[in-house]
């Protein structure tokens, strides 16, 4: 896992990159929150391919647990990916509602993540 801090006008952004799954458990997400916060970031960008597929299956509860931690620690999150491939209406509704609130965003590109 690599963390790149991107200076931004409001608050620095931690971009998380790497090969394979980086967030597999709630503990992995907490490590990212801690590492990003320690480096002065108030926002995190991570890519869909670095998150376990269980996250996108709402029945597992993993997405709710992870996103709740980002909210609790006031760390904004942007997940970059192509979410059109998911057919679950519940997931589509979840993404829509998350994007409405602004603290958690599902976006199509890194540029869009930086703008949010």
C-alpha positions in Angstrom: 0.0 0.0 0.0 1.2 3.5 -0.9 -0.1 6.7 0.6 0.5 9.9 -1.4 -0.4 13.1 0.3 -1.9 15.6 -2.2 -1.9 19.2 -1.0 -5.3 20.8 -1.4 -6.7 24.3 -0.6 -9.0 23.1 2.2 -7.4 19.9 3.6 -4.7 17.5 2.3 -5.9 14.4 0.5 -4.4 10.9 1.1 -4.5 8.9 -2.1 -4.2 5.2 -1.4 -2.8 3.0 -4.2 -1.4 -0.4 -4.5 -1.9 -3.8 -6.2 -4.6 -6.1 -5.0 -6.9 -5.8 -2.1 -6.0 -3.1 0.4 -9.2 -2.9 2.4 -10.3 -6.4 3.3 -11.5 -5.8 6.8 -12.7 -3.1 9.1 -9.2 -3.1 10.7 -7.7 -2.3 7.3 -9.9 0.7 7.0 -9.0 1.9 10.5 -5.3 1.6 9.6 -5.9 3.8 6.6 -7.8 6.4 8.6 -5.0 6.4 11.2 -2.2 6.6 8.7 -3.9 9.3 6.6 -4.8 11.4 9.7 -1.3 11.1 11.1 0.1 12.5 7.8 -2.3 15.5 8.1 -4.9 14.4 5.6 -8.6 15.0 6.1 -9.7 13.2 3.0 -8.9 9.8 1.5 -9.1 8.6 -2.1 -9.1 4.8 -2.7 -9.9 2.8 -5.8 -12.6 0.2 -6.1 -10.2 -2.5 -7.2 -8.4 -2.2 -3.9 -11.5 -2.9 -1.8 -12.8 -6.4 -1.2 -15.8 -7.4 -3.3 -17.6 -8.1 0.0 -17.8 -4.3 0.6 -20.1 -4.0 -2.4 -22.4 -6.8 -1.2 -24.4 -4.9 1.3 -25.7 -8.1 3.0 -22.2 -8.5 4.6 -22.5 -5.2 6.5 -18.9 -4.4 5.7 -19.6 -1.2 3.8 -21.8 0.2 6.6 -19.1 -0.6 9.2 -16.3 0.9 7.2 -18.2 4.0 6.1 -19.4 4.6 9.7 -15.7 4.7 10.9 -14.8 7.2 8.2 -17.8 9.3 9.4 -16.9 8.9 13.1 -13.4 10.0 12.6 -14.5 12.9 10.3 -12.4 11.6 7.4 -14.0 12.2 4.0 -13.7 9.3 1.6 -13.9 9.1 -2.2 -14.0 5.7 -3.8 -13.0 5.8 -7.5 -14.4 3.2 -9.9 -17.0 2.1 -12.4 -20.1 1.3 -10.3 -22.4 0.8 -13.2 -21.5 -2.9 -13.3 -23.3 -3.5 -10.0 -26.9 -4.5 -10.5 -28.1 -4.4 -6.9 -30.8 -1.7 -6.5 -29.9 -1.5 -2.8 -26.2 -0.8 -3.6 -27.2 1.8 -6.3 -29.5 3.5 -3.7 -26.7 3.3 -1.1 -24.3 5.0 -3.5 -26.8 7.7 -4.4 -27.5 8.5 -0.8 -23.8 8.5 0.1 -23.1 10.9 -2.7 -25.9 13.2 -1.5 -24.4 13.7 1.9 -20.9 14.6 0.7 -18.8 12.9 3.3 -18.6 9.6 1.4 -18.5 9.8 -2.4 -18.5 7.2 -5.1 -16.9 8.8 -8.2 -15.8 7.8 -11.7 -12.3 9.4 -11.7 -9.5 10.7 -9.6 -10.2 14.2 -10.8 -13.8 14.0 -9.7 -12.6 12.8 -6.3 -10.3 15.7 -5.9 -13.1 18.1 -6.8 -15.4 16.7 -4.2 
